[in-house]
Amino acid sequence: MEIFKIFSSSTVAKFGVLFVLILGLSTVFYLRLKTNKVSLSFEPYMGKWGDVGFDLGQRFIMGEDGIVLMPYKVTESGKFTSVKNHEDADIFQQMPMLIGQYALGRYAQIYYGNSTPEVRQDFFRHADWFVEKQNSQTGTYLVNFNWADINAPWISAMYQGRAMSVLARAYYLSGDEKYIEVAKLAFKPFRLDISEGGVVDYLEGFPIYEEYPGSADFRHVLNGFIFSLFGLWDFYQVTGDAEVLEKFNAGVDTLVQKLYLWEFDNGSYYQLGNSKSFSSKYHPIHVRQLAYLYDITGNEFFWDKALAWDAKTEDYVLKDRPLLETVKGIGRKFLQFYRFPPGFRDISYLFSLFKEESLASK
């Protein structure tokens, strides 16, 4: 009996210490403001699943104005195709997707303390590109060349979303309202169907935001759709705009209901256009995107799918997946909260996990 008391006291003490430690770590690292203001800590793009930094490598070059450029070959029919080495290019273009990717890599360096004044200046130079190049009426970033089966000029939900992700972080770092105003305009195409000049299409009645609006060959591109959702999420964090959240939630619901359409035994389809295509390059990206969707929504559907799709890769994308599959109950949920903090959720989320487990155990 005495041994039991000692054991009980020790157990209670351990749980008490653990709870205090959890509370402390959560408060210090992941406490979020419960207002519609800027988060205490605006994490890098895609959180732990994102890329840190950006390497120009052999593919990209920096323009004379300090803006990163995408290399292209021009076909006999006048279509542009991207190349992997800039020395093979016929022409270079400023592309919203690449400029945004570069800026977000710079932001990650700033966030993790691996930064210099030059890195910060580089980030804002590319963020300001989205301010200067936006169509002031439509809020769009026009692509002025022919690609695949779409003709210039064309827009992209992914590019609009990437812009919002960059602008939200520029606002967070600077407090300059101009970035919010530009991001508000960048959201405008998400209100409109493709036929109205927007980016909204439909998949069996569910809304989907198209990377290549109007394309029949590249319709319903999965990674572009999800990247556009990340842009909506980032913009929502700095505005608390209910309409933006509604568009984000509508897109999330589309994925929950229709993600199976992109899935097959050996991987995931890149797109659902005229000829469905698989890409060994994009399947791991899909896995990381699903993991981050779990991070920001808390919906276990996305984590379960991330694990299932990860099992279809030659090398696991989710490096700690064996551990995460075996940890149950509060342990698993807290590990997810700590390892992949759920976006800009406040500390009440953690307490809800304990409440859920307590009810489930009765």
C-alpha positions in Angstrom: 0.0 0.0 0.0 2.8 2.4 0.9 4.6 1.5 -2.3 1.5 2.3 -4.2 1.2 5.7 -2.5 4.8 6.4 -3.4 4.3 5.3 -6.9 1.1 7.4 -7.2 2.8 10.5 -5.7 5.7 10.0 -8.1 3.4 9.6 -11.0 1.4 12.6 -10.1 4.5 14.6 -9.7 5.9 13.5 -13.0 2.6 14.4 -14.8 2.6 17.8 -13.0 6.2 18.5 -14.1 5.3 17.4 -17.6 2.2 19.5 -17.7 4.2 22.6 -16.5 6.9 21.9 -19.1 4.3 21.5 -21.9 2.6 24.7 -20.8 5.8 26.6 -20.7 7.1 25.4 -24.0 3.8 26.0 -25.7 3.5 29.5 -24.2 7.0 30.5 -25.1 7.1 29.1 -28.6 3.6 28.8 -29.9 1.3 31.2 -28.1 -0.7 33.1 -30.7 -2.6 36.3 -30.4 -6.4 35.8 -30.1 -7.0 39.0 -32.0 -7.0 39.7 -35.7 -3.6 41.3 -35.4 -0.2 39.9 -36.6 0.9 36.7 -35.0 3.6 36.9 -32.3 5.7 34.7 -34.6 4.9 34.4 -38.3 6.5 31.1 -39.2 8.3 30.4 -42.4 6.3 29.2 -45.4 5.0 25.6 -44.8 6.5 25.6 -41.3 8.8 22.7 -40.7 7.9 21.3 -44.1 9.2 24.4 -46.0 12.6 25.0 -47.6 15.1 27.1 -45.7 16.9 29.5 -48.0 17.0 29.5 -51.8 19.9 28.4 -54.0 20.1 29.9 -57.5 22.1 26.9 -58.7 22.6 26.3 -62.4 18.9 27.0 -63.3 18.2 30.6 -62.2 20.0 33.9 -62.5 19.6 37.3 -60.9 18.5 40.1 -63.1 20.2 43.5 -63.3 17.5 44.9 -61.0 18.2 42.3 -58.4 15.1 40.2 -59.2 15.5 36.4 -59.8 14.7 35.3 -63.3 13.3 32.0 -64.8 14.9 30.6 -67.9 12.9 29.4 -70.9 13.3 28.0 -74.3 10.9 29.2 -77.0 9.4 26.6 -79.4 8.7 27.1 -83.1 5.1 27.6 -82.2 6.0 30.4 -79.8 5.3 28.5 -76.6 7.6 28.8 -73.6 9.1 25.8 -71.9 11.3 25.9 -68.8 14.8 24.6 -68.8 17.0 23.2 -66.0 20.1 25.1 -66.9 20.1 28.9 -67.6 22.8 28.4 -70.2 20.2 26.6 -72.4 17.7 29.4 -72.2 16.5 31.6 -75.1 14.9 34.1 -72.8 14.5 35.0 -69.1 11.2 36.0 -67.4 10.2 37.5 -64.1 7.7 34.9 -62.8 5.5 35.5 -59.8 5.9 31.9 -58.6 9.7 32.0 -58.6 10.0 35.5 -57.2 7.6 34.5 -54.4 9.6 31.3 -53.8 12.8 33.2 -53.6 11.4 35.8 -51.2 10.0 33.1 -48.9 13.4 31.4 -48.8 14.9 34.7 -47.7 12.2 35.1 -45.1 13.1 31.7 -43.7 16.7 32.8 -43.3 15.5 35.9 -41.4 13.2 33.9 -39.2 15.9 31.4 -38.2 18.5 34.0 -37.6 20.7 33.1 -40.5 20.4 36.6 -42.0 22.3 39.7 -42.8 21.1 43.2 -43.8 21.6 42.2 -47.4 19.3 39.2 -47.0 16.6 41.4 -45.5 17.0 43.9 -48.3 16.7 41.1 -50.8 13.5 39.9 -49.2 11.9 43.3 -49.4 13.1 43.9 -52.9 11.2 40.8 -54.0 8.2 41.6 -51.8 8.1 45.1 -53.4 8.0 43.5 -56.8 4.5 42.2 -55.9 3.5 45.8 -55.0 4.9 47.3 -58.2 3.8 44.7 -60.8 0.2 44.1 -59.6 -2.6 45.2 -61.9 -4.2 47.9 -59.8 -7.7 47.1 -61.1 -7.9 43.3 -61.1 -5.2 42.6 -58.4 -3.7 40.0 -60.8 -0.1 39.2 -61.8 -0.2 38.6 -65.6 2.0 36.2 -67.4 2.6 37.5 -70.8 3.7 34.5 -72.8 2.0 31.4 -74.2 2.4 28.2 -72.2 1.1 24.7 -72.9 -2.5 25.1 -74.2 -3.1 28.6 -72.8 -2.3 31.9 -74.4 -1.1 35.1 -73.0 -2.0 36.9 -70.9 -3.0 34.5 -68.1 -3.2 34.4 -64.3 -2.8 31.7 -61.7 -4.3 31.0 -58.3 -1.0 29.7 -57.2 0.8 32.9 -58.1 -1.9 35.0 -56.4 -1.5 32.9 -53.3 2.2 33.0 -53.4 2.0 36.8 -53.6 -0.3 36.9 -50.5 2.1 34.7 -48.5 5.0 37.1 -49.3 3.0 40.2 -48.7 1.7 38.9 -45.3 5.3 38.4 -44.1 6.5 41.7 -45.5 3.7 43.3 -43.4 4.7 41.3 -40.4 8.3 42.4 -40.6 7.7 46.1 -41.5 4.2 47.0 -40.3 3.7 48.8 -43.6 0.0 48.8 -44.5 0.8 49.0 -48.2 1.5 45.2 -48.2 -1.9 44.5 -46.7 -3.7 46.7 -49.3 -1.9 44.9 -52.1 -2.7 41.5 -50.6 -6.3 42.5 -50.5 -6.3 43.1 -54.2 -4.4 39.9 -54.8 -7.4 38.1 -53.2 -9.8 39.5 -55.7 -9.6 36.7 -58.3 -10.6 34.2 -55.7 -14.1 35.8 -55.7 -14.5 35.1 -59.4 -15.1 32.1 -61.6 -12.6 31.6 -64.5 -15.3 32.8 -67.0 -15.4 36.1 -65.1 -11.6 36.6 -65.1 -10.9 34.8 -61.8 -9.3 31.6 -60.7 -12.3 29.5 -59.4 -13.2 26.3 -61.2 -15.3 23.4 -60.0 -14.5 19.7 -59.5 -17.8 17.7 -59.3 -19.5 20.7 -57.8 -16.7 21.6 -55.3 -14.6 24.8 -55.8 -11.0 24.5 -56.8 -8.5 27.3 -57.4 -6.7 26.7 -60.6 -3.0 27.1 -61.2 -3.6 27.3 -64.9 -7.1 28.8 -65.4 -8.7 27.8 -68.7 -6.2 25.0 -69.5 -7.7 21.7 -70.6 -4.4 19.8 -70.5 -3.4 21.1 -67.1 -6.7 21.3 -65.2 -6.9 20.8 -61.5 -3.2 20.8 -60.7 -3.0 19.5 -57.1 0.1 21.2 -55.8 -0.9 24.6 -57.3 -4.4 24.3 -55.7 -2.9 23.6 -52.3 -0.3 26.3 -52.6 -3.1 28.8 -53.3 -4.7 27.7 -50.0 -1.5 28.4 -48.1 -1.7 32.0 -49.5 -5.2 32.4 -48.3 -4.3 31.0 -44.9 -1.3 33.4 -44.6 -3.4 36.4 -45.6 -6.1 35.4 -43.1 -3.6 35.4 -40.3 -2.8 39.1 -40.7 -6.4 40.3 -41.4 -8.8 37.9 -39.8 -11.0 38.5 -42.9 -14.0 36.1 -42.7 -14.4 36.0 -46.5 -10.8 34.8 -46.9 -11.3 32.2 -44.2 -14.5 31.1 -46.0 -12.5 30.6 -49.3 -9.8 28.7 -47.5 -12.3 26.4 -45.7 -14.1 25.8 -49.0 -10.9 24.7 -50.6 -10.0 22.5 -47.7 -13.4 20.8 -47.9 -12.9 20.1 -51.6 -9.7 18.2 -50.7 -11.4 16.3 -47.9 -14.2 15.2 -50.3 -12.2 14.8 -53.5 -8.6 14.1 -52.8 -9.1 10.4 -53.8 -9.4 11.5 -57.4 -5.6 12.4 -57.4 -4.7 9.1 -55.8 -3.6 5.9 -57.4 -1.8 2.8 -56.2 1.8 4.0 -56.9 1.5 7.7 -56.1 -0.6 10.8 -56.8 -1.5 12.5 -60.0 0.0 15.9 -60.8 -3.2 17.0 -62.4 -6.6 15.8 -63.7 -6.6 17.3 -67.2 -7.0 15.7 -70.5 -4.4 13.1 -69.6 -3.8 12.5 -66.0 0.0 12.6 -65.2 2.2 11.3 -62.4 5.3 13.2 -61.5 8.0 11.7 -59.2 9.0 15.3 -58.5 5.6 16.5 -57.3 4.5 13.4 -55.3 6.9 14.2 -52.4 5.7 17.9 -52.6 2.1 16.6 -52.2 3.1 14.7 -49.1 4.7 17.7 -47.5 1.7 19.9 -48.4 -0.7 17.4 -46.8 1.4 17.3 -43.7 1.3 21.1 -43.5 -2.5 21.1 -44.1 -2.7 19.0 -41.0 -0.5 21.4 -39.2 -2.8 24.4 -39.9 -6.2 22.7 -39.8 -5.8 20.0 -37.1 -7.8 17.7 -39.4 -6.3 14.2 -39.0 -7.5 13.3 -42.5 -4.6 15.2 -43.9 -2.0 13.6 -41.6 -3.4 10.1 -42.3 -3.2 10.9 -46.1 0.3 12.3 -45.7 1.5 9.1 -44.1 -0.3 6.9 -46.6 1.1 8.8 -49.6 4.5 9.0 -48.0 4.6 5.2 -47.9 4.4 5.3 -51.7 7.7 7.1 -52.0 11.1 5.4 -52.4 12.5 7.5 -49.5 10.2 8.7 -46.7 9.5 12.4 -46.9 8.3 12.4 -43.3 11.5 11.3 -41.7 10.0 10.7 -38.3 6.9 8.8 -39.5 7.6 5.5 -37.7 7.6 7.3 -34.3 4.5 9.4 -35.2 2.6 6.3 -36.2 3.2 4.6 -32.9 2.6 7.4 -30.5 -1.0 7.4 -29.4 -3.5 9.7 -27.6 -2.2 12.8 -25.9 1.4 11.8 -26.7 0.8 11.8 -30.4 -1.3 14.9 -30.5 1.1 16.9 -28.3 4.0 15.8 -30.4 2.2 17.1 -33.5 1.4 20.3 -31.6 5.0 20.8 -30.6 6.8 19.5 -33.7 4.3 21.0 -36.2 2.5 23.9 -34.3 -1.0 24.3 -35.7 -0.6 27.5 -37.5 -1.6 30.5 -35.5 -3.9 28.7 -33.1 -3.8 29.9 -29.5 -2.9 27.8 -26.4 -6.5 26.8 -25.8 -5.9 24.2 -28.5 -3.6 22.3 -26.3 -6.1 22.1 -23.5 -8.7 20.9 -25.9 -6.5 17.9 -26.6 -6.4 16.9 -23.0 -10.2 17.3 -22.8 -10.7 15.1 -25.8 -8.5 12.4 -24.4 -10.2 12.5 -21.0 -13.7 12.1 -22.6 -12.5 9.4 -24.9 -11.1 7.4 -22.0 -14.4 7.3 -20.0 
